[in-house]
Amino acid sequence: MSNPDQPSSRRMRPCPTCSKLSTEENYPFCSTRCAQVDLHRWLSEGYSIPVVETDESEDPDLDEFRD
Ligand SMILES: [Zn+2]
């Protein structure tokens, strides 16, 4: 007999997108829609990562003259 008011010992995390209770089918999201929303957000953030610029002022040949 399962009691709907009392969740099992299984860990249930809130949906990262809308903070609703996640479902076992779409874990850790509450629905496939939220999963896609989170995925889209993740991809968008991935493209916005700042590119590390190389320091062009660093000249390896300069070290030889410093000797
Ligand atoms: Zn959700």
PDB file of the backbone (N, CA, C, O) and the ligand in Angstrom, with CONECT records:
HET     ZN  A 101       1
ATOM      1  N   MET A   1       0.832  -1.200   0.000  1.00  0.00           N
ATOM      2  CA  MET A   1       0.000   0.000   0.000  1.00  0.00           C
ATOM      3  C   MET A   1       0.861   1.243   0.000  1.00  0.00           C
ATOM      4  O   MET A   1       1.702   1.405   0.884  1.00  0.00           O
ATOM      5  N   SER A   2       0.681   2.103  -0.942  1.00  0.00           N
ATOM      6  CA  SER A   2       1.487   3.311  -1.015  1.00  0.00           C
ATOM      7  C   SER A   2       0.689   4.522  -0.552  1.00  0.00           C
ATOM      8  O   SER A   2      -0.464   4.721  -0.936  1.00  0.00           O
ATOM      9  N   ASN A   3       1.316   5.294   0.254  1.00  0.00           N
ATOM     10  CA  ASN A   3       0.661   6.509   0.737  1.00  0.00           C
ATOM     11  C   ASN A   3       1.159   7.709  -0.049  1.00  0.00           C
ATOM     12  O   ASN A   3       2.332   8.063   0.064  1.00  0.00           O
ATOM     13  N   PRO A   4       0.316   8.338  -0.833  1.00  0.00           N
ATOM     14  CA  PRO A   4       0.739   9.477  -1.659  1.00  0.00           C
ATOM     15  C   PRO A   4       1.179  10.670  -0.834  1.00  0.00           C
ATOM     16  O   PRO A   4       1.915  11.529  -1.321  1.00  0.00           O
ATOM     17  N   ASP A   5       0.733  10.729   0.409  1.00  0.00           N
ATOM     18  CA  ASP A   5       1.106  11.874   1.247  1.00  0.00           C
ATOM     19  C   ASP A   5       2.493  11.715   1.820  1.00  0.00           C
ATOM     20  O   ASP A   5       3.118  12.690   2.238  1.00  0.00           O
ATOM     21  N   GLN A   6       2.972  10.493   1.839  1.00  0.00           N
ATOM     22  CA  GLN A   6       4.301  10.267   2.404  1.00  0.00           C
ATOM     23  C   GLN A   6       5.230   9.718   1.333  1.00  0.00           C
ATOM     24  O   GLN A   6       5.097   8.570   0.910  1.00  0.00           O
ATOM     25  N   PRO A   7       6.177  10.554   0.894  1.00  0.00           N
ATOM     26  CA  PRO A   7       7.125  10.102  -0.123  1.00  0.00           C
ATOM     27  C   PRO A   7       8.015   8.994   0.412  1.00  0.00           C
ATOM     28  O   PRO A   7       8.256   8.903   1.616  1.00  0.00           O
ATOM     29  N   SER A   8       8.489   8.175  -0.465  1.00  0.00           N
ATOM     30  CA  SER A   8       9.336   7.072  -0.056  1.00  0.00           C
ATOM     31  C   SER A   8      10.688   7.585   0.415  1.00  0.00           C
ATOM     32  O   SER A   8      10.941   8.790   0.418  1.00  0.00           O
ATOM     33  N   SER A   9      11.536   6.677   0.806  1.00  0.00           N
ATOM     34  CA  SER A   9      12.851   7.074   1.302  1.00  0.00           C
ATOM     35  C   SER A   9      13.728   7.575   0.157  1.00  0.00           C
ATOM     36  O   SER A   9      14.822   8.090   0.387  1.00  0.00           O
ATOM     37  N   ARG A  10      13.247   7.423  -1.069  1.00  0.00           N
ATOM     38  CA  ARG A  10      14.019   7.871  -2.215  1.00  0.00           C
ATOM     39  C   ARG A  10      14.193   9.395  -2.174  1.00  0.00           C
ATOM     40  O   ARG A  10      13.256  10.126  -1.854  1.00  0.00           O
ATOM     41  N   ARG A  11      15.355   9.844  -2.488  1.00  0.00           N
ATOM     42  CA  ARG A  11      15.612  11.282  -2.470  1.00  0.00           C
ATOM     43  C   ARG A  11      14.891  11.954  -3.637  1.00  0.00           C
ATOM     44  O   ARG A  11      15.028  11.556  -4.794  1.00  0.00           O
ATOM     45  N   MET A  12      14.136  12.963  -3.302  1.00  0.00           N
ATOM     46  CA  MET A  12      13.452  13.721  -4.333  1.00  0.00           C
ATOM     47  C   MET A  12      13.997  15.139  -4.350  1.00  0.00           C
ATOM     48  O   MET A  12      13.890  15.870  -3.365  1.00  0.00           O
ATOM     49  N   ARG A  13      14.577  15.517  -5.469  1.00  0.00           N
ATOM     50  CA  ARG A  13      15.104  16.873  -5.578  1.00  0.00           C
ATOM     51  C   ARG A  13      14.094  17.779  -6.271  1.00  0.00           C
ATOM     52  O   ARG A  13      13.320  17.330  -7.117  1.00  0.00           O
ATOM     53  N   PRO A  14      14.109  19.049  -5.907  1.00  0.00           N
ATOM     54  CA  PRO A  14      13.254  20.004  -6.608  1.00  0.00           C
ATOM     55  C   PRO A  14      13.790  20.250  -8.008  1.00  0.00           C
ATOM     56  O   PRO A  14      14.995  20.194  -8.253  1.00  0.00           O
ATOM     57  N   CYS A  15      12.870  20.523  -8.914  1.00  0.00           N
ATOM     58  CA  CYS A  15      13.250  20.799 -10.301  1.00  0.00           C
ATOM     59  C   CYS A  15      14.152  22.035 -10.347  1.00  0.00           C
ATOM     60  O   CYS A  15      13.776  23.079  -9.815  1.00  0.00           O
ATOM     61  N   PRO A  16      15.334  21.943 -10.972  1.00  0.00           N
ATOM     62  CA  PRO A  16      16.244  23.085 -11.060  1.00  0.00           C
ATOM     63  C   PRO A  16      15.649  24.258 -11.828  1.00  0.00           C
ATOM     64  O   PRO A  16      16.074  25.400 -11.651  1.00  0.00           O
ATOM     65  N   THR A  17      14.673  23.980 -12.675  1.00  0.00           N
ATOM     66  CA  THR A  17      14.100  25.038 -13.505  1.00  0.00           C
ATOM     67  C   THR A  17      12.987  25.773 -12.791  1.00  0.00           C
ATOM     68  O   THR A  17      12.967  27.004 -12.782  1.00  0.00           O
ATOM     69  N   CYS A  18      12.058  25.040 -12.189  1.00  0.00           N
ATOM     70  CA  CYS A  18      10.898  25.700 -11.600  1.00  0.00           C
ATOM     71  C   CYS A  18      10.740  25.347 -10.125  1.00  0.00           C
ATOM     72  O   CYS A  18       9.769  25.767  -9.494  1.00  0.00           O
ATOM     73  N   SER A  19      11.671  24.588  -9.568  1.00  0.00           N
ATOM     74  CA  SER A  19      11.686  24.257  -8.143  1.00  0.00           C
ATOM     75  C   SER A  19      10.508  23.376  -7.719  1.00  0.00           C
ATOM     76  O   SER A  19      10.248  23.200  -6.529  1.00  0.00           O
ATOM     77  N   LYS A  20       9.806  22.831  -8.705  1.00  0.00           N
ATOM     78  CA  LYS A  20       8.765  21.866  -8.350  1.00  0.00           C
ATOM     79  C   LYS A  20       9.395  20.518  -8.040  1.00  0.00           C
ATOM     80  O   LYS A  20      10.568  20.279  -8.324  1.00  0.00           O
ATOM     81  N   LEU A  21       8.594  19.650  -7.454  1.00  0.00           N
ATOM     82  CA  LEU A  21       9.126  18.337  -7.119  1.00  0.00           C
ATOM     83  C   LEU A  21       9.397  17.548  -8.401  1.00  0.00           C
ATOM     84  O   LEU A  21       8.527  17.426  -9.263  1.00  0.00           O
ATOM     85  N   SER A  22      10.585  17.028  -8.510  1.00  0.00           N
ATOM     86  CA  SER A  22      10.952  16.295  -9.711  1.00  0.00           C
ATOM     87  C   SER A  22      10.267  14.943  -9.745  1.00  0.00           C
ATOM     88  O   SER A  22       9.887  14.386  -8.715  1.00  0.00           O
ATOM     89  N   THR A  23      10.122  14.437 -10.943  1.00  0.00           N
ATOM     90  CA  THR A  23       9.506  13.131 -11.109  1.00  0.00           C
ATOM     91  C   THR A  23      10.568  12.100 -11.437  1.00  0.00           C
ATOM     92  O   THR A  23      11.653  12.432 -11.916  1.00  0.00           O
ATOM     93  N   GLU A  24      10.243  10.857 -11.174  1.00  0.00           N
ATOM     94  CA  GLU A  24      11.210   9.795 -11.430  1.00  0.00           C
ATOM     95  C   GLU A  24      11.487   9.659 -12.926  1.00  0.00           C
ATOM     96  O   GLU A  24      12.587   9.291 -13.337  1.00  0.00           O
ATOM     97  N   GLU A  25      10.476   9.960 -13.725  1.00  0.00           N
ATOM     98  CA  GLU A  25      10.602   9.804 -15.177  1.00  0.00           C
ATOM     99  C   GLU A  25      11.514  10.857 -15.776  1.00  0.00           C
ATOM    100  O   GLU A  25      12.292  10.579 -16.689  1.00  0.00           O
ATOM    101  N   ASN A  26      11.409  12.078 -15.248  1.00  0.00           N
ATOM    102  CA  ASN A  26      12.174  13.190 -15.824  1.00  0.00           C
ATOM    103  C   ASN A  26      13.248  13.696 -14.872  1.00  0.00           C
ATOM    104  O   ASN A  26      13.742  14.814 -15.021  1.00  0.00           O
ATOM    105  N   TYR A  27      13.607  12.872 -13.896  1.00  0.00           N
ATOM    106  CA  TYR A  27      14.616  13.258 -12.922  1.00  0.00           C
ATOM    107  C   TYR A  27      15.852  13.841 -13.595  1.00  0.00           C
ATOM    108  O   TYR A  27      16.270  13.311 -14.625  1.00  0.00           O
ATOM    109  N   PRO A  28      16.453  14.893 -13.076  1.00  0.00           N
ATOM    110  CA  PRO A  28      16.031  15.588 -11.838  1.00  0.00           C
ATOM    111  C   PRO A  28      15.019  16.697 -12.094  1.00  0.00           C
ATOM    112  O   PRO A  28      14.834  17.574 -11.251  1.00  0.00           O
ATOM    113  N   PHE A  29      14.369  16.666 -13.241  1.00  0.00           N
ATOM    114  CA  PHE A  29      13.407  17.711 -13.570  1.00  0.00           C
ATOM    115  C   PHE A  29      11.997  17.205 -13.325  1.00  0.00           C
ATOM    116  O   PHE A  29      11.772  16.012 -13.121  1.00  0.00           O
ATOM    117  N   CYS A  30      11.048  18.139 -13.349  1.00  0.00           N
ATOM    118  CA  CYS A  30       9.667  17.766 -13.118  1.00  0.00           C
ATOM    119  C   CYS A  30       8.998  17.390 -14.431  1.00  0.00           C
ATOM    120  O   CYS A  30       7.954  16.739 -14.431  1.00  0.00           O
ATOM    121  N   SER A  31       9.586  17.792 -15.543  1.00  0.00           N
ATOM    122  CA  SER A  31       8.999  17.496 -16.847  1.00  0.00           C
ATOM    123  C   SER A  31      10.065  17.632 -17.920  1.00  0.00           C
ATOM    124  O   SER A  31      11.111  18.244 -17.701  1.00  0.00           O
ATOM    125  N   THR A  32       9.792  17.060 -19.070  1.00  0.00           N
ATOM    126  CA  THR A  32      10.758  17.164 -20.174  1.00  0.00           C
ATOM    127  C   THR A  32      10.913  18.604 -20.612  1.00  0.00           C
ATOM    128  O   THR A  32      11.975  19.011 -21.084  1.00  0.00           O
ATOM    129  N   ARG A  33       9.852  19.373 -20.455  1.00  0.00           N
ATOM    130  CA  ARG A  33       9.919  20.784 -20.839  1.00  0.00           C
ATOM    131  C   ARG A  33      10.979  21.507 -20.012  1.00  0.00           C
ATOM    132  O   ARG A  33      11.812  22.239 -20.547  1.00  0.00           O
ATOM    133  N   CYS A  34      10.933  21.288 -18.700  1.00  0.00           N
ATOM    134  CA  CYS A  34      11.902  21.934 -17.822  1.00  0.00           C
ATOM    135  C   CYS A  34      13.315  21.439 -18.123  1.00  0.00           C
ATOM    136  O   CYS A  34      14.283  22.193 -18.018  1.00  0.00           O
ATOM    137  N   ALA A  35      13.421  20.190 -18.491  1.00  0.00           N
ATOM    138  CA  ALA A  35      14.739  19.646 -18.823  1.00  0.00           C
ATOM    139  C   ALA A  35      15.309  20.353 -20.036  1.00  0.00           C
ATOM    140  O   ALA A  35      16.499  20.665 -20.076  1.00  0.00           O
ATOM    141  N   GLN A  36      14.460  20.608 -21.030  1.00  0.00           N
ATOM    142  CA  GLN A  36      14.914  21.294 -22.236  1.00  0.00           C
ATOM    143  C   GLN A  36      15.241  22.749 -21.946  1.00  0.00           C
ATOM    144  O   GLN A  36      16.191  23.302 -22.501  1.00  0.00           O
ATOM    145  N   VAL A  37      14.459  23.361 -21.083  1.00  0.00           N
ATOM    146  CA  VAL A  37      14.715  24.753 -20.709  1.00  0.00           C
ATOM    147  C   VAL A  37      16.070  24.871 -20.041  1.00  0.00           C
ATOM    148  O   VAL A  37      16.839  25.788 -20.327  1.00  0.00           O
ATOM    149  N   ASP A  38      16.354  23.934 -19.150  1.00  0.00           N
ATOM    150  CA  ASP A  38      17.630  23.967 -18.449  1.00  0.00           C
ATOM    151  C   ASP A  38      18.779  23.699 -19.417  1.00  0.00           C
ATOM    152  O   ASP A  38      19.838  24.319 -19.328  1.00  0.00           O
ATOM    153  N   LEU A  39      18.555  22.770 -20.338  1.00  0.00           N
ATOM    154  CA  LEU A  39      19.589  22.443 -21.311  1.00  0.00           C
ATOM    155  C   LEU A  39      19.886  23.646 -22.200  1.00  0.00           C
ATOM    156  O   LEU A  39      21.043  23.952 -22.491  1.00  0.00           O
ATOM    157  N   HIS A  40      18.814  24.325 -22.628  1.00  0.00           N
ATOM    158  CA  HIS A  40      18.974  25.497 -23.480  1.00  0.00           C
ATOM    159  C   HIS A  40      19.745  26.592 -22.739  1.00  0.00           C
ATOM    160  O   HIS A  40      20.613  27.261 -23.300  1.00  0.00           O
ATOM    161  N   ARG A  41      19.396  26.752 -21.457  1.00  0.00           N
ATOM    162  CA  ARG A  41      20.077  27.771 -20.650  1.00  0.00           C
ATOM    163  C   ARG A  41      21.540  27.424 -20.507  1.00  0.00           C
ATOM    164  O   ARG A  41      22.408  28.295 -20.570  1.00  0.00           O
ATOM    165  N   TRP A  42      21.810  26.133 -20.312  1.00  0.00           N
ATOM    166  CA  TRP A  42      23.185  25.689 -20.124  1.00  0.00           C
ATOM    167  C   TRP A  42      24.000  25.957 -21.379  1.00  0.00           C
ATOM    168  O   TRP A  42      25.144  26.404 -21.304  1.00  0.00           O
ATOM    169  N   LEU A  43      23.398  25.679 -22.538  1.00  0.00           N
ATOM    170  CA  LEU A  43      24.112  25.913 -23.796  1.00  0.00           C
ATOM    171  C   LEU A  43      24.365  27.396 -24.004  1.00  0.00           C
ATOM    172  O   LEU A  43      25.432  27.793 -24.470  1.00  0.00           O
ATOM    173  N   SER A  44      23.371  28.217 -23.654  1.00  0.00           N
ATOM    174  CA  SER A  44      23.513  29.658 -23.828  1.00  0.00           C
ATOM    175  C   SER A  44      24.644  30.193 -22.965  1.00  0.00           C
ATOM    176  O   SER A  44      25.438  31.023 -23.409  1.00  0.00           O
ATOM    177  N   GLU A  45      24.711  29.716 -21.740  1.00  0.00           N
ATOM    178  CA  GLU A  45      25.764  30.169 -20.837  1.00  0.00           C
ATOM    179  C   GLU A  45      27.122  29.692 -21.338  1.00  0.00           C
ATOM    180  O   GLU A  45      28.136  30.367 -21.160  1.00  0.00           O
ATOM    181  N   GLY A  46      27.125  28.519 -21.968  1.00  0.00           N
ATOM    182  CA  GLY A  46      28.384  27.969 -22.465  1.00  0.00           C
ATOM    183  C   GLY A  46      28.990  28.860 -23.523  1.00  0.00           C
ATOM    184  O   GLY A  46      30.209  29.018 -23.595  1.00  0.00           O
ATOM    185  N   TYR A  47      28.119  29.454 -24.359  1.00  0.00           N
ATOM    186  CA  TYR A  47      28.628  30.310 -25.428  1.00  0.00           C
ATOM    187  C   TYR A  47      29.068  31.669 -24.902  1.00  0.00           C
ATOM    188  O   TYR A  47      29.813  32.386 -25.572  1.00  0.00           O
ATOM    189  N   SER A  48      28.606  32.029 -23.695  1.00  0.00           N
ATOM    190  CA  SER A  48      28.903  33.355 -23.172  1.00  0.00           C
ATOM    191  C   SER A  48      30.156  33.360 -22.310  1.00  0.00           C
ATOM    192  O   SER A  48      30.513  34.378 -21.718  1.00  0.00           O
ATOM    193  N   ILE A  49      30.819  32.212 -22.249  1.00  0.00           N
ATOM    194  CA  ILE A  49      32.046  32.160 -21.455  1.00  0.00           C
ATOM    195  C   ILE A  49      33.109  33.052 -22.094  1.00  0.00           C
ATOM    196  O   ILE A  49      33.417  32.901 -23.276  1.00  0.00           O
ATOM    197  N   PRO A  50      33.662  33.970 -21.327  1.00  0.00           N
ATOM    198  CA  PRO A  50      34.664  34.898 -21.868  1.00  0.00           C
ATOM    199  C   PRO A  50      35.913  34.160 -22.316  1.00  0.00           C
ATOM    200  O   PRO A  50      36.387  33.245 -21.643  1.00  0.00           O
ATOM    201  N   VAL A  51      36.429  34.563 -23.446  1.00  0.00           N
ATOM    202  CA  VAL A  51      37.624  33.921 -23.976  1.00  0.00           C
ATOM    203  C   VAL A  51      38.864  34.524 -23.327  1.00  0.00           C
ATOM    204  O   VAL A  51      39.005  35.743 -23.229  1.00  0.00           O
ATOM    205  N   VAL A  52      39.743  33.653 -22.894  1.00  0.00           N
ATOM    206  CA  VAL A  52      40.976  34.148 -22.279  1.00  0.00           C
ATOM    207  C   VAL A  52      41.926  34.633 -23.360  1.00  0.00           C
ATOM    208  O   VAL A  52      42.386  33.865 -24.204  1.00  0.00           O
ATOM    209  N   GLU A  53      42.203  35.911 -23.312  1.00  0.00           N
ATOM    210  CA  GLU A  53      43.076  36.473 -24.337  1.00  0.00           C
ATOM    211  C   GLU A  53      44.537  36.228 -24.003  1.00  0.00           C
ATOM    212  O   GLU A  53      44.948  36.317 -22.845  1.00  0.00           O
ATOM    213  N   THR A  54      45.306  35.923 -25.020  1.00  0.00           N
ATOM    214  CA  THR A  54      46.729  35.674 -24.786  1.00  0.00           C
ATOM    215  C   THR A  54      47.466  37.000 -24.705  1.00  0.00           C
ATOM    216  O   THR A  54      47.154  37.951 -25.422  1.00  0.00           O
ATOM    217  N   ASP A  55      48.416  37.041 -23.847  1.00  0.00           N
ATOM    218  CA  ASP A  55      49.175  38.274 -23.681  1.00  0.00           C
ATOM    219  C   ASP A  55      50.223  38.367 -24.792  1.00  0.00           C
ATOM    220  O   ASP A  55      51.239  37.671 -24.763  1.00  0.00           O
ATOM    221  N   GLU A  56      49.960  39.237 -25.769  1.00  0.00           N
ATOM    222  CA  GLU A  56      50.871  39.329 -26.913  1.00  0.00           C
ATOM    223  C   GLU A  56      52.141  40.093 -26.560  1.00  0.00           C
ATOM    224  O   GLU A  56      53.123  40.052 -27.302  1.00  0.00           O
ATOM    225  N   SER A  57      52.120  40.782 -25.438  1.00  0.00           N
ATOM    226  CA  SER A  57      53.294  41.562 -25.049  1.00  0.00           C
ATOM    227  C   SER A  57      54.432  40.650 -24.569  1.00  0.00           C
ATOM    228  O   SER A  57      55.586  41.061 -24.445  1.00  0.00           O
ATOM    229  N   GLU A  58      54.051  39.401 -24.308  1.00  0.00           N
ATOM    230  CA  GLU A  58      55.077  38.477 -23.826  1.00  0.00           C
ATOM    231  C   GLU A  58      55.907  37.936 -24.985  1.00  0.00           C
ATOM    232  O   GLU A  58      55.408  37.164 -25.804  1.00  0.00           O
ATOM    233  N   ASP A  59      57.119  38.326 -25.051  1.00  0.00           N
ATOM    234  CA  ASP A  59      57.991  37.907 -26.151  1.00  0.00           C
ATOM    235  C   ASP A  59      59.070  36.969 -25.626  1.00  0.00           C
ATOM    236  O   ASP A  59      59.906  37.383 -24.823  1.00  0.00           O
ATOM    237  N   PRO A  60      59.066  35.734 -26.059  1.00  0.00           N
ATOM    238  CA  PRO A  60      60.046  34.748 -25.550  1.00  0.00           C
ATOM    239  C   PRO A  60      61.476  35.123 -25.919  1.00  0.00           C
ATOM    240  O   PRO A  60      62.410  34.773 -25.198  1.00  0.00           O
ATOM    241  N   ASP A  61      61.658  35.823 -27.020  1.00  0.00           N
ATOM    242  CA  ASP A  61      63.003  36.200 -27.434  1.00  0.00           C
ATOM    243  C   ASP A  61      63.630  37.211 -26.493  1.00  0.00           C
ATOM    244  O   ASP A  61      64.853  37.318 -26.405  1.00  0.00           O
ATOM    245  N   LEU A  62      62.783  37.956 -25.789  1.00  0.00           N
ATOM    246  CA  LEU A  62      63.272  39.005 -24.905  1.00  0.00           C
ATOM    247  C   LEU A  62      64.085  38.432 -23.750  1.00  0.00           C
ATOM    248  O   LEU A  62      65.006  39.076 -23.247  1.00  0.00           O
ATOM    249  N   ASP A  63      63.735  37.211 -23.335  1.00  0.00           N
ATOM    250  CA  ASP A  63      64.420  36.628 -22.188  1.00  0.00           C
ATOM    251  C   ASP A  63      65.901  36.366 -22.490  1.00  0.00           C
ATOM    252  O   ASP A  63      66.739  36.393 -21.589  1.00  0.00           O
ATOM    253  N   GLU A  64      66.205  36.120 -23.734  1.00  0.00           N
ATOM    254  CA  GLU A  64      67.593  35.825 -24.070  1.00  0.00           C
ATOM    255  C   GLU A  64      68.475  37.061 -23.918  1.00  0.00           C
ATOM    256  O   GLU A  64      69.651  36.958 -23.569  1.00  0.00           O
ATOM    257  N   PHE A  65      67.891  38.236 -24.185  1.00  0.00           N
ATOM    258  CA  PHE A  65      68.669  39.463 -24.058  1.00  0.00           C
ATOM    259  C   PHE A  65      68.835  39.889 -22.602  1.00  0.00           C
ATOM    260  O   PHE A  65      69.695  40.705 -22.270  1.00  0.00           O
ATOM    261  N   ARG A  66      67.980  39.311 -21.731  1.00  0.00           N
ATOM    262  CA  ARG A  66      68.049  39.711 -20.321  1.00  0.00           C
ATOM    263  C   ARG A  66      69.214  39.050 -19.616  1.00  0.00           C
ATOM    264  O   ARG A  66      69.574  39.452 -18.509  1.00  0.00           O
ATOM    265  N   ASP A  67      69.791  38.077 -20.212  1.00  0.00           N
ATOM    266  CA  ASP A  67      70.859  37.343 -19.549  1.00  0.00           C
ATOM    267  C   ASP A  67      72.098  38.229 -19.337  1.00  0.00           C
ATOM    268  O   ASP A  67      73.100  37.769 -18.788  1.00  0.00           O
TER     269      ASP A  67
HETATM  270 ZN    ZN A 101      10.131  22.018 -13.539  1.00  0.00          ZN2+
END
